[in-house]
């Protein structure tokens, strides 16, 4: 198997030690049935853990006034109970499984093909890896939105439908009362047609496609930087050991990190990439959420809001900073989600590999 190595020359006298990482697992090495079955189970668990944070973020985004995350959470728990933090979860979970399957397929196929193509073009391996990861993130986000947008519209409508005491009324909120995901699906389809279920699809692509491309590219770069730092640390430690022993020459050794170190580096890299992506794309996500949840009124008829109307409403309600309502929960959600997702994803790939004995 291929072994990823990070070489960093930090002195003329010695060559820096190599960081010998576990073999990378590409699409051809995976047992597909195990990959999708285990993936559905693992990512369903991750989604259920992080779902309350998504509810808080969505409530803040549609609110006409700035309310802190803690007050929003307290209000939900007080007036709706713990179940209020899981409104729309069943619908979201049903959509997560096919959307994740589509996402993972597009991600791995694109990364494998683009990675091979960029290496053949003669690009340096770090550059080729960043390009392959960015292209994979872009295609995976676009593919998964075909399934995820209708699920997102329905689940978000259910998230913001609540006791008025815990979620003050927004005049643009749909007056429809939904009794579960299926009822919401039918009513949206009857009122707005298929277009209603794909409301905000364009801006979802504009939000998630660049965000995923930036995330996967940043993740690749962050990992290399962290392993480079570990390589430097290991080199200095080795150099001090040589000085203490009176040695005066030789080459650097090979550092083989244990599984805990590998997981820690992956988790920190994912959190760094997730936090940056969350802040950059927050205004687009706020606009997308409002487009999917709120309506406007024209000549006595309720109509979907346009992007222009949504932006004007946000600026009127709280200036440009209103676009960043819910940034705290979203930043936390994306960082935690990125960390758990990537560690779960790498674990999933190892569990699903055809030849387990060749992974070390």
HELIX and SHEET records of a PDB file:
HELIX    1   1 UNK A   27  UNK A   29  5                                   3    
HELIX    2   2 UNK A   32  UNK A   62  1                                  31    
HELIX    3   3 UNK A   69  UNK A   80  1                                  12    
HELIX    4   4 UNK A   82  UNK A   86  5                                   5    
HELIX    5   5 UNK A   89  UNK A  120  1                                  32    
HELIX    6   6 UNK A  125  UNK A  160  1                                  36    
HELIX    7   7 UNK A  181  UNK A  192  1                                  12    
HELIX    8   8 UNK A  194  UNK A  197  1                                   4    
HELIX    9   9 UNK A  201  UNK A  245  1                                  45    
HELIX   10  10 UNK A  259  UNK A  293  1                                  35    
HELIX   11  11 UNK A  307  UNK A  318  1                                  12    
HELIX   12  12 UNK A  320  UNK A  324  5                                   5    
HELIX   13  13 UNK A  327  UNK A  352  1                                  26    
HELIX   14  14 UNK A  356  UNK A  358  5                                   3    
SHEET    1   A 3 UNK A   5  UNK A   6  0                                        
SHEET    2   A 3 UNK A  18  UNK A  20 -1                                        
SHEET    3   A 3 UNK A 254  UNK A 255  1                                        
SHEET    1   B 2 UNK A 295  UNK A 298  0                                        
SHEET    2   B 2 UNK A 301  UNK A 304 -1                                        
END                                                                             
